[in-house]
């Protein structure tokens, strides 16, 4: 009887170890650098109505946006969202460079995409600033709202954006155009 119990406990222990090891590999895959095409809108929109003061929610949004696997430093002081991305945070050097510097102004496209979505999801942010190596981008909320208003006619108020369903409907209605604005930022932003 004792031998059978020991045998079953050993089998269960081995299975737990194998399961634990395989889940560790999955989580390292999740840490790879996200690109614009790899964003899960459903997960991202869960954080609509976030305030700059809610550090964990802002970090959760950044974890869903392009470049997420390389976020090194986040400064949320003064109602500004300032993000520094770094190669050291990437799962690999190749992953980092193919995401940020593929020769097609990738960094600027990612910066604009992230600023667009932070404008929608974090209604009280006053400014957005992004840096990766020698590339940087800075824009105020007023400038973002003016650009989005000129493209879509009207931009939701802060109160409207605090409602999860309103932000979700706005994004779903304009999803393709929002991605186009980021990919062709030079046509929309000065």
C-alpha positions in Angstrom: 0.0 0.0 0.0 2.8 2.4 0.9 4.6 1.7 -2.3 1.4 2.5 -4.4 0.9 5.8 -2.6 4.5 6.8 -3.1 4.3 5.8 -6.8 1.2 8.0 -7.3 2.7 10.9 -5.4 5.8 10.7 -7.5 3.8 10.6 -10.8 1.8 13.7 -9.6 4.9 15.5 -8.6 6.5 14.8 -12.0 3.3 16.0 -13.8 3.3 19.2 -11.8 7.0 19.9 -12.6 6.4 19.3 -16.3 3.3 21.6 -16.2 5.2 24.3 -14.4 8.0 24.2 -16.8 5.8 24.4 -19.9 3.8 27.3 -18.5 7.2 29.1 -17.9 7.9 28.8 -21.6 4.5 30.2 -22.5 5.0 33.2 -20.3 8.3 34.0 -21.9 6.5 34.0 -25.3 4.0 36.5 -23.9 6.9 38.8 -23.1 7.9 39.2 -26.7 7.5 42.6 -28.2 4.0 43.3 -29.5 3.5 45.0 -32.8 0.6 47.1 -34.1 -0.9 44.1 -35.9 -0.6 41.9 -32.7 -2.8 43.9 -30.4 -5.7 42.2 -28.6 -8.4 44.9 -28.7 -10.6 43.1 -26.2 -7.9 43.0 -23.6 -6.8 46.6 -24.3 -10.3 48.0 -24.0 -10.8 46.4 -20.6 -8.8 49.4 -19.3 -10.9 52.2 -20.8 -11.6 55.0 -18.3 -8.2 54.7 -16.6 -6.8 57.7 -14.8 -3.1 58.6 -14.9 -3.1 58.2 -11.1 -4.0 54.5 -11.4 -0.4 53.3 -12.0 -1.2 49.6 -12.3 -4.0 50.2 -14.9 -1.7 52.5 -17.0 1.0 49.8 -16.8 -1.6 47.2 -17.8 -2.5 49.3 -20.9 1.2 49.7 -21.8 1.5 45.9 -21.5 -1.1 45.5 -24.2 0.2 48.2 -26.6 2.9 47.8 -29.3 6.5 47.7 -27.9 5.2 46.3 -24.6 8.0 43.8 -24.2 10.5 46.6 -24.1 9.0 49.0 -21.6 11.9 50.0 -19.3 10.7 53.1 -17.4 7.3 54.8 -17.0 6.9 58.3 -15.5 3.3 59.3 -14.7 4.0 62.6 -12.9 2.1 65.7 -13.7 -0.7 63.9 -15.6 1.9 63.0 -18.3 2.5 59.5 -19.5 6.2 59.2 -20.3 7.5 55.8 -21.5 11.1 54.8 -22.2 11.6 51.5 -24.1 14.9 49.6 -24.0 16.5 46.7 -25.7 17.5 45.1 -22.4 13.8 44.4 -21.7 13.2 42.6 -25.0 13.2 38.8 -25.3 15.9 39.1 -28.0 17.9 41.7 -29.8 16.4 40.6 -33.1 12.9 41.0 -31.7 13.7 44.5 -30.4 15.3 45.7 -33.7 12.7 44.2 -36.0 9.9 45.8 -34.0 11.4 49.3 -33.5 13.8 49.8 -36.4 12.7 47.8 -39.5 13.5 50.7 -41.8 9.9 51.9 -42.2 9.8 54.4 -39.3 8.5 51.7 -37.0 9.3 53.6 -33.8 7.3 56.7 -34.9 4.3 54.5 -36.0 4.3 52.7 -32.6 4.6 56.0 -30.8 1.6 57.5 -32.7 -0.4 54.3 -32.2 0.2 54.3 -28.5 -0.6 58.0 -28.2 -3.9 57.5 -30.0 -5.0 54.6 -27.7 -3.7 56.3 -24.5 -5.8 59.4 -25.5 -8.9 57.2 -25.8 -8.2 55.0 -22.7 -6.7 57.5 -20.2 -8.9 60.6 -20.5 -7.1 62.7 -17.8 -3.6 62.4 -19.4 -2.4 65.8 -20.5 0.6 64.7 -22.5 2.3 61.6 -24.0 6.0 61.1 -24.4 7.9 58.1 -25.8 11.6 57.3 -26.2 13.5 54.4 -27.6 17.3 54.9 -28.2 17.6 58.1 -30.4 13.9 58.2 -31.4 11.4 60.2 -29.4 7.9 61.6 -29.8 6.0 64.0 -27.6 2.4 65.3 -28.1 -0.2 66.9 -25.9 -3.7 65.6 -25.4 -5.1 68.7 -26.9 -3.1 68.1 -30.1 -4.2 64.5 -30.2 -7.9 65.4 -29.7 -7.7 68.1 -32.4 -6.2 65.5 -34.8 -8.8 62.9 -34.0 -11.6 65.4 -34.2 -10.5 66.6 -37.6 -10.4 63.0 -38.8 -13.7 61.8 -37.3 -15.7 65.0 -36.8 -16.1 64.7 -33.0 -14.1 63.2 -30.2 -15.8 61.9 -27.0 -15.6 63.9 -23.8 -13.7 62.8 -20.7 -16.9 61.7 -19.1 -18.0 59.6 -22.1 -14.5 57.9 -22.3 -14.9 56.9 -18.6 -17.7 54.6 -19.8 -16.2 51.3 -21.0 -18.9 50.7 -23.6 -18.5 54.2 -25.1 -14.8 53.9 -25.6 -15.2 50.4 -26.9 -17.9 51.5 -29.5 -15.7 54.4 -30.6 -12.6 52.2 -31.1 -14.7 49.5 -32.9 -16.3 52.1 -35.2 -12.9 53.6 -36.1 -10.5 50.8 -35.6 -9.2 50.6 -39.2 -8.8 54.3 -39.5 -7.0 54.5 -36.1 -4.5 52.0 -37.3 -4.1 53.8 -40.6 -3.5 57.1 -38.8 -0.6 55.4 -36.9 0.8 53.8 -40.0 0.6 57.0 -42.0 1.2 59.4 -39.1 2.9 62.0 -41.3 -0.4 62.5 -43.2 -2.3 63.3 -39.9 0.2 64.8 -37.4 2.4 67.8 -37.8 
